[in-house]
């Protein structure tokens, strides 16, 4: 039951500020996503993904010496563990890749018990996850095509090795660079649904891997990480640019949600889109796929004319991953492999200033009654 003294309920916690963070923010004046104060578009232009990961975890960009040391630790933990491979092999290929990733991360968490006499910090565990996720994501895609795992290479940077383990070759620089840009843009985004899920779990003093598993579960949802997959499903339905307007009109008539558009945080469009769109443009030219860009543009323009809503990052990243050769269902695990940096940074930040996250609810069921 409700009464006149009912609290102001913020559905979806929209507009509710629940804590402080030093990791990222959106500067509303410049409409820029900032990692530790740096505009993400500048980081994408000038930095490797390893440098950005270091920044997110440590608060500052690494010195040359710090970067060399960090890369050595990460590269030494890239190989797909035999027990993880056996686990993945036992999961049906009909399972969604996010189910595979969630299960593999859970095993990695349980495997931490192999170090009973070694004090491993959450940071150590975060770097290990960072190094391991490409092997998991890459092998899961390969096995779905009847191919075995590709051994990791320690002579390649993070982005190049990820692509090597997935496709068995290192693509041309334009492809590697577009992939690097996507990882940086997906790395962190404040208190989004999956990050907040991870912080809630961490606030109970559960372990880091449990918090990451929960975050993966949240990211799987189509209203969050699954949107980049949905973009390519939409493109497959539309097929050609000249069908975009009719498709959109029908979808709006059915009150269907158009994935890849709109964002709760940004007032003037997702600040990450121009950077990712530029990378997509380069891929379109490289792969000679003007038809894909025409479809992309037609739907974007139709959405702007009918609803005044702009794309979010998932809109250009979906077709970019498609051109690179990733299976559509692998798109969200790619998101997770990038966001592991932000998730674990927030989990560690939550632990450093912890308070159990336990909101209230307004009961609207029957009043007290007797059996």
JOCORUR-V986590 format. One record per pair of residues at least 12 apart in sequence whose C-alpha atoms are under 6 Angstrom apart, sorted by the first residue. I is the first residue (numbers start at 1). J is the second residue. D is the distance in Angstrom with one decimal. If there is no record, write none. Layout:
i=[I	I]
j=[J	J]
d=[D	D]
This chain:
i=[1	1	23	24	24	31	32	44	49	53	57	74	75	77	78	78	79	80	98	102	109	126	133	134	138	138	150	159	160	178	183	186	186	187	187	187	187	188	188	194	194	194	195	197	198	198	198	199	200	202	203	203	204	225	226	227	227	228	228	229	229	231	240	241	241	241	244	245	260	260	260	260	261	261	261	262	262	262	262	269	270	272	273	277	280]
j=[364	365	36	36	190	271	271	181	184	341	345	131	154	131	131	132	152	135	333	213	209	344	337	162	165	166	165	180	176	279	338	338	339	338	339	341	342	339	342	215	218	219	343	215	211	212	215	347	357	347	354	356	356	332	332	259	260	314	318	328	331	259	295	294	295	298	299	302	311	312	314	315	310	311	312	309	310	311	312	310	312	313	313	316	320]
d=[4.2	5.8	5.2	5.5	5.4	6.0	5.4	5.4	5.8	5.9	5.5	5.4	5.3	5.7	4.9	5.2	5.4	5.3	5.9	5.5	5.1	6.0	5.7	5.4	5.7	4.3	5.0	5.6	6.0	5.2	5.0	5.7	5.9	4.7	4.3	6.0	5.7	5.7	4.5	4.4	4.9	5.4	5.4	5.5	4.5	5.9	5.1	5.4	5.7	5.9	6.0	4.8	5.8	5.6	5.7	5.6	5.9	4.5	4.7	5.5	6.0	5.9	5.9	5.7	4.0	5.6	5.3	5.8	5.7	5.5	5.2	4.5	5.7	4.1	5.2	5.8	5.7	5.8	5.8	5.6	5.2	6.0	5.1	5.5	5.3]
